[in-house]
Amino acid sequence: MKPQTVDVLIVGAGAAGMMCAIEAGRRGRSVRVIDHARAPGEKIRISGGGRCNFTNLGTGPGNFLGENPRFATSALKRFTQHDFVKRVDRAGIAWHEKTLGQLFCDDSAKQIIRLLTDDMRAAGVELSLGVSVERVERAGDGYEAALSDGSVVRARALVLATGGKSIPKMGATGWAYDAARGFGLRVTETRPALVPLTFEAGLLEQLTPLAGVAVDAVVSTASSSPQGGRPTFKEAMLFTHRGLSGPAILQISSYWREGEAITVAMAPGEDVYARLKAAKEENGKQMVHTAMGHIVPRRLAESVCEREGVKGKLAEVGDKTLRRLDAAVNAWTVKPVGSEGYRTAEVTLGGVDTAALDQQTMEAKAAPGLYVIGEAVDVTGWLGGYNFQWAWSSGWAAGQVC
């Protein structure tokens, strides 16, 4: 079989890959996109509860992690969240803003996938699904890939857009990392991010009655980040049968490392000591856990009192004990034993070293014509639409030149 020749071969029909394909196709390039999945944009489809948190109005370089988070600045400035919103508006997709600048489709995430596939079709992009790469290597001034359907493709430019290892049940693998290493690019340490944290058996047994309890919380790491300061997030937190989840925990998980503790305020903005002191003066006969139940959810109040060994009536409890309860609620320091791993992680932290890539074009410095975009790069966003915006921006940047 004679090899197919195209200008651009993109491996991965996710957010970044499809965006790159659209831009390259619009420039008159012949583009083929392949993906081993049976449908494009599977992560888009399941994101945001099926409504796709497609960007965040507050997106900026400060919302990203990596060995060099400033690497993302160029792409994010050249194709912004507002640029993507214009495309959504032009497609007639209704959307709404939730908390903290998060934008979601009013209807379905499938509308975003349709926007991308329609734009690819209009740009003359060839999309091949259920096809994977069995071998890829340099061939003259370009690249040659042997595919699982028995065909061979030669391309002037090769784009790695298969994402990271998160959500393996959807077929996610570390293929992009292996391919990048094969072309001499360094890959930083990778680990699950935006993921629930787990506790050891003893602590879990104590906290099991709290499974399903949610609170607004302020969560921070016990140690400073490499960029300075203690990462801190104020969002909802959920007790689970395995440990802790909810937006605040998913956010802090990207900064937490094994062996470290996190500090949690479960009644942020409340002076728990003062509230209990006032309740004691007003009605000393009230049980301590009952008074606490007016500050935090009842089950949490009972758990905190039990854990601190405090029972009886408020009149029987001294100020020192009330201050201890205050600390147990708003300065709870706990050491997770691990995370739920890639199975439930929304993204992969780490990836292809940004020092190996040109921040303007996403091209590998040591391998002309090789581009790495999206989650495969060592650029990881916060929860809330930031990772999709990085996919749009990095895919757009590569699509201007590949």
N, C-alpha and C positions, 0 to 999 in steps of 0.2 A: 504494500500500500504506500502510495506516495505521501510524504509528509505534508501536512497542511502548513501553509505559511501565513502568519498574521503579524501585524505590528506589535500588538500587545496581548499577552496571555495573563489573565488574572485568575489566581487560584483562590476561590472563596467567594460565594454569592451572598455575603452578609451586607451589613450597612456600608462598611468602608469599601468593599470590593465593587458593589453596585454603583456607588457614587463615583468611584474612580473610572469605571467603565463608561458611565454617562459622559463624563467630561472628556475622556479620551476620544470617544466616538463622535462627539460634537466637533472635535478638532479634525475630523476626517480620518482618524486612525481606524484600521481594521482591528476589531477587538473580539476576543473569545473569552468568556467567563465559564469556568467549570467549578462544580461543587459536588461532593459525594452524597449530599442530601438529595431527597426526592423533591424538595420544594425550596425556593430561595427565601432568604430572610427569616429563618426559623426563630432566631433569638428576638427579632423584631416582633414576630407574631405573639410570643408568649410574654413579652415585656409589659410592665405596667398593668398587670392583671388583664392583659389582652387589649389594652388601650394605648400602649406604647408611650412612655415618657420620653418623647423624641428629642427634647433639648431642654435647656434651662436658661432663663433670661439673664441670670447672673453669671454666666460662664466666663471664666478668666483663668489665667495660668495658675492662680493660687488655689484652684480647685482640683489640682492634679498632683500625683505622687510619682516618684521615680528617682533614679540616681541624679537626673538633671531635669526637674519638672519644668524649668524655663524653656526647655526644648520645644514645648508645644506652642509657645507664644506666637511664632510666625504664622503657622497654619491657622490658629484660632483667630488671629487678627485679619487674615486675608479672606477667610470664609467664616463668617460669624453666625451666631445663633439667629440673628435677625435675617441673615441671608437665607437660612434654611426655612424659617417661618414664612418668608415670601413665597418659597416654592410650595409649601403646604397650602398657603392661601390661594395661589394660582390654580392648584389642583382642586380647589373647592372643598377641602377637608376642614370640617368644623373642629375647633379645639378649645380647651379651657385651661386656665392656670390654677394649679393647686398651690399648696404652701411652698414657700421658699423658691419661687420662680419656676416651679416644675410645670411643663406643658404636656398635656395629654390629648389624644384624639377624643372627641365627644362620642364617637361610634366605635370604631375598631382599628386595631393595629394593622389589620390587613389593608387598610387604606394607604398606609405609608409604603407597604410592600408594592401595592399596585402603582403608586406614584413612581417608584423606582423602576419597576419592570416596564411600565409604559414608556418612561423616558429612555430606558436602554433600547427598547424596540425602535423608538423614533430615531435614535442615534445609530441604528444599524448594528447593534451589539449582538453577537451570537451567544446564547446562553445554553450550556450543556449541563444537565443535572444527572445525578446518579453516576458520575464519572470522577475517578480519583487519579492522582499522579502516582505512577509506579516507579518512575525514574526521571530525574531532571538534572541537567548538566549544561555547562558552557558549550556552545557550538559556534566557533568563529567569533563574530562580533555580537552574537546574540545567545539564545538559550534554546535547548531542545528538551521536550518533555514527552515521555512515553506514557500514554494514558491507559486506564483499565479497560476501555472499550476497544483496545487494539490499535488505536490510531496514534500517530506521532505528530506533534505540533512544534514548529520552529517559530520563534518570535524574537523580534528585536529587543523587546522589553518584557520582563517577567515581574509580576506583582504578587507578593505574598500577603494574602488578606484573609487567612483562615482563622484568625482570632487565637484565643488561648485554650486552656484546658478546662475551663469552667463548664458545668452542666454536661458531663460526658454522655448522659443518656440521649442527648441530642446529636451525638457523634463528634463532640469536641475532642480534639487530640492536640498533642504538641508538635504537629507536623511542621508548622511554620518555623518553629525553633530549630528543628532538625535540619530543615532545608537551609535556613540561614547559616547554621554552623557549617554545613557542607560547602558553603561559599566563603567561609573564613570569617564570618561575623560572630562577635561575642554575644552571648545571651546571659543576661543577669539572672540572679536567683529568682525563681518563680514560686509563688504560693497562692493559695486561695485568698480572695479579698471580697469585701461586701458579703460577709458570711456570718451566720450565727456562731456564738461561742459556747463551749461546753464546759461542764464542771466534773470534778472527780466524784466518785460514788457516794462518799460520806456527805459532802455538801449537797449533792443532788437529792439525797434522801431527806435532808432537812427542808429543802426548798420545793420538793415535789408538790405539796399542797398549794403552791402558788402558781402552778401551771395554768396559763390562760389569763393571769392578771396582767393588765397593762397600765403603765403610768407615763406621764410626761417626765422626762429625766434629763439631767446634764451628766454626760459621761466623758471622762478624760483618761488618758494614759497616766501611769504613775511616773513615767520618765519623759524627758523632752524628745522631740523629733530631731532628726539631723538638721532641719531647717531652723531649729530653735523654738522654744515654747512648748507647752504641753497641748497636744491636739485635744480639742474639746468640742463636743456636739450636743446641742439641745434639741432633742426630738423624742418621739415615743419609744418606749422600751417594753418588751414583752417577756415574761417568764415562760419558759417552755419545759417540756419533760426532759430535755437534754441540758438546758442551761438558760441562756439569754438570747433574745432576738429583738426584732423591731429596728426601725431606721437608725436610732442612736447607736445601737450595738453594731449594725452592719457598717456604719461609718467608722467607728473606732477600730473595728477588726482590721482595717487596712493599715493601721498604725501599730496595733498590738503585736507583740512578739512572744513566742513561747517562753514561759518562765516569768513573765511580767504580770503585774497586777493592774487592775483598772479601778478607778474611783467613781462612784455613782451617787448623785444627789437625786433622791426619789420624790422629793417635794421641793423642787427648786423655787427660790424666792420666798419660801416660808421659813420663819423662825420657829422651828418646832419646839424648842425649849420655851420660848415666850408663850406660844399657844397652850402648851401643857400647863405652864405656871398659872396662866390666866384661868384655865379650866379648873385647876386645883382650888384657886381662891374663890371661884364662883360656886363650885359644887364638889367638895372634897370627897363625897361619897361615891362619885362616879368611878367606875373601874378604869384602870390605866389604858387597857386595850380599847375600851369604848371611846375614850377621849382621843386616842391615836387614830381611831377609825374615822374621825371627822377631818383628819389631815391627809391620810393616805387610804387606799382601799382597805376594807375591813380585814380581808384575809392577810394582807400585807402587814397591817397593824398587829394582828395576832401573832404572826410569824416573827416580827421584830421583837415583840415583848417576850416571846418564848425563847428566842435565841439569846437575848440579853438577860434572861432569868428574872424578868420583872413581872410581878403579878400583884393582884390586890387593888386597893382603892388609891386614888391620887393622894388622899390625905396621909397615907402610910408611906409615901415615896418622897425622898429628899431631893434637893436641887441637883446634887451630884448625879443621881440616877436619871433625872430628867435630861441633864446635859448628855449623858451617855446615850439615851434614846435619840436625842437630836443628832448625834454623830452617827448612830446606827442607820438613820434614815438619810441624812444628807452628806455623809462622808463615809459611805460604805465602801470599804476597800476589799476587793475580792480577786482571787487569782484563778482565771480560767485555766483548764488543763489542756485545752485545744480548741479546734473549730470543727464544724460539720464537714469541712473539706470541699473539694471541687464539686461534689454531688449537688450541693445547694449554693455554692458560691456564685455570685452574679458575674464576677470578672476574675481575671488572673492578674495578680500583681507581679511586676517584672516583665521581662521579655527581651527583644532584640535591643542591644545597647544603643542608646541614642548617639553616643560618640561615634558610632560607625555609620551614621546617616546624615544626610544634608537636611537641615531643618526647613529649608525652603521647598525642597522637592521630594523628600523622603527617599531619595536614591542612596544606595550603598556607596560610600566613598571608594571602597576598594573593589567594587564589582559593578562597573558601568552597566546601566540597563536593568539593574535589579532594584526593586522598590519594596519597602515594607511599610504597611499602613495598619491603622486601627489597633485592636487589642494586642496584636502580635508584637507591638512596639512597647518598650519600657516607659509607657505613659499610662497611668491609671487614674481615672476620675473618681470623684465622690459619687455617692448615691444621689440620684435626682436628675438624670438626663445628661450628665456631663460626659459619660462614656460614649453615648450616641453622638454628641456634638464633636467629640474627638474623631469618631469614625467619619462623620461628614467632612470635617475640616481636613483631616489627613488624606482622605480619599480624593477630595477636590484638589489638594495641592499636587499630589502625584499625577492626577488626571490632566493637569495643565502642561505636563512635560513628557510623560511616558510615551 
